[in-house]
Amino acid sequence: MDAEGRPAPQLHELTLTGAQAREYHLRLLAEVVRMLCAGLIHGDLSEFNILVDAQGPVIIDLPQAVNAAANNSARMMLERDVAHLTAYFGRFAHELLTTDYGQEIWMLYQHGHLYPGIELTGCFEHSARATDIAEVMRVVEDAREEAMARLAWTSATLEMA
């Protein structure tokens, strides 16, 4: 609420300058990173779930946040959240539309290199290399054989006891 007791407006109610859009975008990306470092993804982040008070944007509506490590859709949800931010702020700062922060953030998280305060570039180099399906199947088969060996060992150990 402001000094007169009025509630903070939702982000979608505001018209921003390019500078404000870039600033808010970076601030919100920093919050997305902080949440992911804590193991959470908002899952429904958009200009409707962000209030703007005198100090700037504030993310709201967190009850649907998901555990990043335990949700099979975590990557998709993070990339969608970041894409919503980029699309909204890109209306005021068009250069943001050419960035790829979502995939950059996820790659850093996946490799254990993400931390609060990290300086993001908005760039992500997509691999042009084709997936080696035979290699993927070899890895799957190796994992299956290892699981079967562990199961056989456990069964044998239990029979001896």
C-alpha positions, 0 to 999 in steps of 0.5 A: 500500500502507498502512503494514502492506503491504496494497494500497489498496482499489478504490473500489467496496469503500468506503462513503463519506459524502456529504462524501467522495463530493463531495470524491472526485468533484471530485478525480477530475473534476479528473484527468479534465480534466488527462488531457483537457488532455493529449489523453487519455481513460481510456475505462473509468473506473469505481469498479473502476479507482480505488484509494483510498489515504491521500491519496485516489483514484488512477486506474489501468488506463490502457493503454486510454486513447485519444487524444481528438483522434484517436478518433471515439468520444472524446466518448462515451467521456469522457461515459461515464467521467464518467457512471460517476463521477457514478452511483457517487458519486451513491449517497452524495451524491444531488445529484450525480445532477443534474449534467452535468459530462461535456457541460460538460467536452467543450464546454469542450475542444471550444472550447479553453477547458478547462485544468487547475484550471478550476472546473466547474459541473456545468451544461450548457445543451442547445440546443433549436434544431433542426439546420438540415440544409440548412445542414449539407449546404451546408457539406459541399458547400462542403468537397467543392467546395474539396477538388475544386478543390485536387485539380484545382490539384495535378493541374495543377501536377504536369502542368506540372512 
